Amino acid sequence: MNETQILQEPIAGEEAINMNGDIQFDNINFAYPARPDVLVLQNLTLTARAGETTALKYDTIVGERGAQLSGGEKQRVALARALVKQPVLLLLDEVTSALDNRSEKIVQEALNRACKGRTTIVIAHRLATIRNAHRIYVLDNGRVIEQGTHEALMSQEGSRYREMMKSQQREKIENNINETTSIAQTEDDDQNKILEHDRRRSSNGLDDEDKYTAFAVSGSKLIERICAKAFAHLLRQEVAFFDRLENSSGAICNRLSSDALAIQQMAGARLGIVCESIAMFVIGLVLGVLVSWQLTLIVLFYIVSLFVLAFMQICWQARLNKRSDCIMQLASSVRPIFQL
């Protein structure tokens, strides 16, 4: 092999060296595994820019009613779901109404790409969504009062579309200013609350944290011993243990911190409160038996009954919440338009 052939041979070492730049994928095709004839992605081109991450992946847990997704991610998933069938007519009803400015821009870029090659009807109050439309109709009480392109409507003096566009632009600027002002005001309010809390502590003397100092110190020492032993145990594991997905470095660090925090909350001041409550109950029970054991038995029967009823209420409420969640998900999935 000569020098030219050696330079043209690709080399993949043990540790990859990545340059700062963009990763581009061209002409991607993807179909359902059960139906290879149905192409979900066809001739797709993606560009992953440096510093950007993709939060969504296959088998992503979205949570109840999509609680784990942001507003922009929900709208993009809904748009992708609508585009899977390759519709000739696409109906979009207020797709950016509940999004912030950044998410609206991302969804709008996705809409511009999705509308190519098909007829799209967009219903929107945010006029930035429809400014690239070929024909815009302005409705007032069910009547068409203006129509035309964005440039034509903006060139008309006194037109309703032009007034609404300027009003929304002013509102957008005011919202940006208000967000900046609210952040500064929130920081001032937090500082005032901290100062007020310090003044109350100094005036009231010892608080709950001071009363349970011994429990807090013992809990901290217990956490230190548990973390040290857990870390030492991890170091003695085999290499195959760390190859599992649930045993990645991030998962292990998260597990150590979360478990330690849970034990600290249980063994710290809360343990002091539990011990204080048990001691007060035992002392009250002993004093009650010494004074009047008949009355103590009656009170004890009521206390045990309250504990049993409280446990039954917790179990019943858990089953009721599970059923209500299922009903809410089914009810929220109902749409007035099922299929065009």
Residue pairs with C-beta under 8 A, 6 or more apart in sequence:
20 50
21 50
22 47
22 48
22 49
22 50
23 47
23 48
24 45
24 46
24 47
24 48
25 44
25 45
25 46
25 47
25 48
26 45
27 43
27 44
27 45
28 41
28 43
28 44
28 45
28 46
29 39
29 41
29 42
29 43
29 44
30 39
30 40
30 41
30 44
31 37
31 38
31 39
31 40
32 38
32 40
40 84
48 54
55 73
56 69
56 73
56 77
60 68
61 68
62 68
62 69
62 77
63 69
64 325
64 329
65 328
65 329
65 332
66 74
66 77
69 77
70 103
71 98
71 99
71 100
71 103
72 99
72 102
72 103
72 104
72 106
72 107
75 95
75 96
75 99
75 103
75 107
76 106
76 107
76 110
78 95
79 95
79 107
79 110
79 111
79 114
82 90
83 90
83 114
87 118
87 340
88 118
88 119
89 118
89 119
89 120
89 121
89 340
90 114
90 115
90 118
90 119
90 120
90 121
91 120
91 121
91 123
91 337
91 340
92 111
92 120
92 121
92 122
92 123
92 124
93 123
94 123
94 124
94 125
95 107
95 111
95 122
95 124
95 129
96 103
96 104
96 107
96 108
96 124
96 126
96 128
96 129
97 124
97 125
97 126
99 107
101 172
101 175
101 176
104 126
104 128
104 129
108 128
108 129
111 122
111 129
112 132
114 120
120 133
122 129
122 130
122 133
124 130
126 168
127 161
127 164
127 165
127 168
128 168
130 136
130 150
131 150
132 150
133 149
133 150
134 149
135 147
135 148
135 149
136 146
136 147
136 148
136 149
136 150
136 153
136 161
137 144
137 146
137 147
138 144
138 145
138 146
138 147
138 153
138 160
138 161
139 145
140 160
145 160
146 153
146 156
146 159
146 160
146 161
153 159
153 161
153 162
154 161
154 162
154 165
156 162
201 207
208 269
208 273
209 216
209 269
211 272
212 268
212 269
212 272
212 273
214 272
215 267
215 268
215 269
215 271
215 272
215 275
216 268
216 269
216 272
218 267
219 263
219 264
219 267
219 268
219 271
220 264
220 268
222 263
222 264
222 267
223 260
223 263
223 264
223 267
226 259
226 260
226 263
227 256
227 260
230 256
230 259
231 256
234 252
241 247
242 248
242 249
245 251
285 296
285 300
288 295
288 296
288 299
289 296
